[in-house]
């Protein structure tokens, strides 16, 4: 009698992702209708108003470079005064990105490093220490945005040799990564962006999920063999063993 085979938690997760790639991405992180605990309600209102004034000039179809630069400077001031305020780090990254097209970002090494650094800092500040703890709504919004944006940049790098070189040569945590590993990092960020509420990130996570892609490759290979066998049969030929 054959002995029973026991699957590890990781094995089960892999098999689950293979046969249902959306299953591991569908669970949302619980969001609490509470304020971030590192600021008093009065202080937070002051920060929010200051941040609103910094971002309001950007609310036009095509803000000028001077307008964008002024907003970045205002966000610099917020970060200097309240360095633990995650939203300002995220918004500074998003604002700086408005200055560059993705096709030419590889030429702006310092800007790329600053953007990725700000996104990572926003994520670090907003991520709860206990993964099972509910996340304040304000932090969930930051995490959804920052993970999705960072995932997009990593995914773009996985498809562009120039951007990949710029990113892996200027960001220590990405040194030595190849295009496949960059895409895996992107998929992880998309997954987290989806968990915190970004629907587009959730869809991108499914498309870039390495286990789902492996499953698709296996199915494609099996279908190709079936077609080849069928073609040989109808032509009176035997498939090669």
C-alpha positions as CSV (number, residue, x, y, z in Angstrom):
1,X,0.0,0.0,0.0
2,X,1.4,3.4,-1.0
3,X,2.2,5.8,1.8
4,X,0.2,9.0,2.0
5,X,1.9,12.1,0.6
6,X,1.6,15.3,2.7
7,X,1.8,18.6,1.0
8,X,3.5,21.6,2.6
9,X,1.6,24.9,2.9
10,X,3.7,26.2,0.1
11,X,2.9,23.2,-2.1
12,X,-0.8,23.7,-1.5
13,X,-0.4,27.4,-2.4
14,X,1.4,26.5,-5.6
15,X,-1.2,24.0,-6.7
16,X,-3.9,26.4,-5.8
17,X,-2.4,29.1,-7.9
18,X,-1.9,26.6,-10.8
19,X,-5.5,25.6,-10.9
20,X,-7.1,28.8,-9.7
21,X,-4.7,31.7,-10.2
22,X,-7.2,34.2,-8.9
23,X,-7.8,32.4,-5.6
24,X,-4.6,33.6,-3.9
25,X,-5.3,37.2,-5.0
26,X,-8.9,37.5,-4.2
27,X,-8.6,38.0,-0.4
28,X,-8.7,41.7,0.6
29,X,-6.9,43.0,3.6
30,X,-9.4,44.2,6.3
31,X,-9.7,48.0,6.3
32,X,-10.6,49.8,9.5
33,X,-12.5,53.1,9.6
34,X,-9.9,54.6,11.9
35,X,-7.2,57.2,11.7
36,X,-3.4,56.4,11.6
37,X,-2.3,56.1,15.3
38,X,0.9,58.1,14.9
39,X,-1.0,61.4,14.6
40,X,-3.6,63.1,16.7
41,X,-6.8,64.0,14.9
42,X,-6.0,67.7,15.1
43,X,-2.5,67.2,13.7
44,X,-3.8,65.0,11.0
45,X,-6.3,67.6,9.9
46,X,-3.4,70.1,9.6
47,X,-1.3,67.7,7.5
48,X,-4.2,66.9,5.2
49,X,-5.0,70.5,4.6
50,X,-1.3,71.2,3.8
51,X,-1.1,68.3,1.5
52,X,-4.3,69.3,-0.2
53,X,-2.9,72.7,-1.0
54,X,0.3,71.1,-2.3
55,X,-1.6,68.9,-4.7
56,X,-4.5,71.2,-5.8
57,X,-2.4,73.0,-8.5
58,X,-1.9,69.6,-10.2
59,X,-5.6,69.1,-10.7
60,X,-5.5,70.4,-14.3
61,X,-5.2,68.6,-17.6
62,X,-1.6,69.4,-18.2
63,X,0.2,71.0,-15.3
64,X,3.4,72.8,-16.2
65,X,6.9,71.6,-15.1
66,X,7.1,74.6,-12.8
67,X,3.8,73.7,-11.2
68,X,4.9,70.1,-10.7
69,X,8.3,71.3,-9.2
70,X,6.4,73.6,-6.8
71,X,4.2,70.7,-5.6
72,X,7.2,68.5,-5.1
73,X,8.9,71.3,-3.0
74,X,5.7,71.6,-0.9
75,X,5.6,67.8,-0.4
76,X,9.3,68.0,0.6
77,X,8.3,70.4,3.4
78,X,5.5,68.1,4.6
79,X,8.0,65.2,4.7
80,X,10.6,67.2,6.6
81,X,8.0,68.2,9.1
82,X,6.1,64.9,9.3
83,X,8.5,62.2,8.1
84,X,6.1,59.4,9.2
85,X,3.2,60.6,7.1
86,X,3.1,57.9,4.4
87,X,0.8,59.7,2.0
88,X,3.2,62.5,1.3
89,X,6.0,60.0,0.3
90,X,3.6,58.3,-2.1
91,X,2.3,61.6,-3.5
92,X,5.8,62.9,-4.0
93,X,6.7,59.8,-6.1
94,X,3.5,60.2,-8.1
95,X,4.1,63.9,-8.7
96,X,7.7,63.4,-9.7
97,X,6.6,60.7,-12.2
98,X,4.5,63.3,-14.0
99,X,7.8,64.9,-15.2
100,X,8.9,61.8,-17.2
101,X,7.5,59.4,-19.8
102,X,8.0,55.8,-19.1
103,X,9.9,55.4,-22.4
104,X,12.6,57.9,-21.3
105,X,12.7,57.2,-17.6
106,X,15.8,55.1,-18.0
107,X,17.7,58.3,-18.9
108,X,16.8,59.9,-15.5
109,X,18.7,57.7,-13.1
110,X,18.4,60.0,-10.1
111,X,14.7,60.6,-10.6
112,X,14.1,56.9,-11.0
113,X,16.0,56.2,-7.8
114,X,14.0,58.9,-5.9
115,X,10.6,57.7,-7.2
116,X,11.3,54.1,-6.3
117,X,12.7,55.2,-2.9
118,X,9.6,57.3,-2.1
119,X,7.3,54.5,-3.1
120,X,9.2,52.0,-0.9
121,X,9.2,54.4,2.0
122,X,5.5,55.0,1.7
123,X,4.9,51.2,1.7
124,X,7.2,50.7,4.8
125,X,5.4,53.4,6.8
126,X,1.8,52.3,5.9
127,X,2.2,48.5,6.2
128,X,1.0,47.2,9.5
129,X,3.5,45.3,11.7
130,X,0.9,42.5,12.1
131,X,-0.2,41.3,8.7
132,X,-3.6,40.2,10.0
133,X,-4.4,43.5,11.6
134,X,-6.9,45.8,10.0
135,X,-5.4,48.7,8.1
136,X,-6.6,52.3,8.6
137,X,-8.4,53.4,5.4
138,X,-5.9,56.2,4.8
139,X,-3.0,53.7,4.8
140,X,-4.9,51.2,2.7
141,X,-5.3,53.9,0.0
142,X,-1.6,54.6,0.2
143,X,-0.6,51.0,0.0
144,X,-3.0,50.3,-3.0
145,X,-1.5,53.2,-4.9
146,X,2.2,52.7,-4.0
147,X,2.3,49.0,-4.6
148,X,0.5,49.4,-7.9
149,X,2.8,52.2,-9.1
150,X,6.0,50.3,-8.0
151,X,4.6,47.2,-9.7
152,X,4.0,49.1,-12.9
153,X,7.6,50.4,-12.9
154,X,9.1,47.0,-12.2
155,X,6.9,45.4,-14.9
156,X,8.0,48.1,-17.4
157,X,11.6,47.3,-16.4
158,X,11.1,43.6,-17.0
159,X,10.1,44.5,-20.6
160,X,12.8,47.1,-21.3
161,X,16.5,46.3,-21.2
162,X,17.4,50.0,-20.8
163,X,15.0,50.6,-17.9
164,X,16.1,47.3,-16.3
165,X,19.7,48.3,-16.4
166,X,18.9,51.7,-15.0
167,X,16.9,50.3,-12.2
168,X,19.1,47.4,-11.2
169,X,22.3,49.6,-11.3
170,X,20.8,52.4,-9.1
171,X,18.6,50.6,-6.6
172,X,20.5,48.3,-4.2
173,X,17.6,46.0,-3.5
174,X,17.2,45.2,-7.2
175,X,20.9,44.6,-8.0
176,X,21.5,41.5,-10.1
177,X,17.8,40.8,-10.9
178,X,17.0,39.6,-14.4
179,X,13.9,40.4,-16.4
180,X,12.0,37.3,-15.0
181,X,12.8,38.2,-11.4
182,X,11.8,41.9,-12.0
183,X,8.4,40.6,-13.4
184,X,8.0,38.4,-10.3
185,X,8.6,41.4,-8.1
186,X,6.0,43.4,-10.1
187,X,3.5,40.5,-9.8
188,X,4.0,40.6,-6.0
189,X,3.4,44.3,-5.9
190,X,0.3,44.0,-8.1
191,X,-1.0,41.3,-5.8
192,X,-0.6,43.6,-2.7
193,X,-2.0,46.5,-4.6
194,X,-5.1,44.4,-5.3
195,X,-5.4,43.2,-1.8
196,X,-5.5,46.8,-0.6
197,X,-8.2,47.7,-3.0
198,X,-6.9,48.5,-6.5
199,X,-8.9,46.5,-9.0
200,X,-6.5,47.1,-11.9
201,X,-3.6,45.8,-9.8
202,X,-5.6,42.7,-9.0
203,X,-6.1,42.0,-12.7
204,X,-2.4,42.6,-13.5
205,X,-1.4,40.3,-10.6
206,X,-3.4,37.5,-12.3
207,X,-1.7,38.2,-15.7
208,X,1.8,38.3,-14.3
209,X,1.4,35.5,-11.7
210,X,4.3,33.1,-12.4
211,X,2.4,30.0,-11.4
212,X,-0.5,30.9,-13.6
213,X,1.9,31.5,-16.5
214,X,3.4,28.1,-15.8
215,X,0.0,26.5,-15.9
216,X,-0.8,28.3,-19.1
217,X,2.5,27.1,-20.6
218,X,1.7,23.5,-19.6
219,X,-1.8,23.6,-21.1
220,X,-0.4,25.2,-24.3
221,X,2.2,22.5,-24.6
222,X,-0.4,19.8,-24.1
223,X,-2.7,21.3,-26.6
224,X,0.1,21.6,-29.2
225,X,0.9,17.9,-28.7
226,X,-2.8,17.0,-29.1
227,X,-3.0,18.9,-32.4
228,X,0.2,17.3,-33.7
229,X,-1.1,13.8,-32.8
230,X,-4.4,14.5,-34.5
231,X,-2.7,15.8,-37.6
232,X,-0.5,12.7,-37.8
233,X,-3.6,10.5,-37.3
234,X,-5.6,12.0,-40.1
235,X,-2.6,11.7,-42.4
236,X,-2.1,8.0,-41.5
237,X,1.1,8.6,-39.6
238,X,2.1,7.5,-36.1
239,X,3.5,10.0,-33.7
240,X,7.2,9.7,-32.8
241,X,7.8,8.2,-29.3
